Amino acid sequence: GSVFSNLVQAPEDPILGVTIAYNKDPSPVKLNLGVGAYRTEEGKPLVLNVVRQAEQQLVNDSSRVKEYLPIVGLADFNKLSAKLILGADSPAIQENRVTTVQCLSGTGSLRVGAEFLARHYHERTIYIPLPTWGNHPKVFTLAGLSVKSFRYYDPTTRGLNFQGLLEDLQSAPSGAIVLLHACAHNPTGVDPTPQQWEQIRQLLRSKALLPFFDSAYQGFASGSLDTDAQSVRMFVADGGECLVAQSYAKNMGLYGERVGALSIVCRAADVASRVESQLKLVIRPMYSNPPIHGASIVATILKDRNMFQDWTLELKAMADRIISMRQQLFDALCARGTPGDWSHIIRQIGMFTFTGLNLDQVAFMTKEYHIYMTSDGRISMAGLSSRTVPHLADAIHAAVT
Ligand code: PMP
């Protein structure tokens, strides 16, 4: 027999498993709203024109070779990524207080940051919002951190439980790490207002809590790269320290290229330099160094004024299409007279709507309407189109009546 014959079959990943179930469904009307990947009006994956252009440029450059990158990745990419999230005029960058390492998309950036904190930070507890992206607790636990949660979403208002958030962070031990979604909170689509962010900032700083931002949707939420970075920039403007994990999966459509960055903003340049030296010791035994292609695409786009401009337009078009899907779905439910208040569909922001549909209603919609989503009732607005909105609205209507 096999040395592994005692292994039990592991369950599918709760998010990626939705697509596996979808792929098995032969129905012509099936709809996959599970995975957070952008689709066009025609329901097709999108490669941005500016990405194609950058790739063409890279292919045509015969001086390019396939040598290993350094442990920390592509230098240009790191510098430009820090500028993108912190702002071109960020004093922290000018004062060399930021260290940035290229990582494997958002997930890898979170993992490297968490491994670093588990080794070198004095407080091992990380507070994550309730609910949050399903991978967060696993990434942090496996890195050796102890995971606790703070109240975030209020199911009765389908908005932010701001009082609960403040109370829970107020009673966190001094120095604890706090995971914050920079914008477009996944799965709820609920973000604090700028005034609420300011209160959160004051609370974190007064208790010496360490912010760890997860920025997976910069530009994808509002359509503006700067607006979606405001939360992070507030925390850097006060001179304090924080970590930021960036992903280019959504905003450049580079999902499978696995390109992202971890920045650690420190109080002083000498600290940042020592932090970077230790990050290298974290990365080397994990995967030695990151892949070159995706980071080269990003660096090509970020450093060219025209390509950067083209990117912002394509990014805004994706964000606008999602916002318009929210309106269309909301209007379709109003037109059907579907019972309940559905205004959260247009209030929430980013890729997902947290519908409020329960487990049974989700199961009903999958069985009767071949609509696939995560069991918490989260639907990806990016997977919808004008053509499929009526089918979804019919299904929701039937599920709640
Ligand atoms: N954080 C959040 C909140 C996300 O929604 C995602 C993507 N689903 C990620 C991180 C990481 O994605 P990736 O590793 O593909 O960049």
Residues whose N, C-alpha, C, O or C-beta is under 5 A from the ligand:
A	BS01	PMP	G36 L104 S105 G106 T107 G108 W133 N186 D214 A216 S247 A249
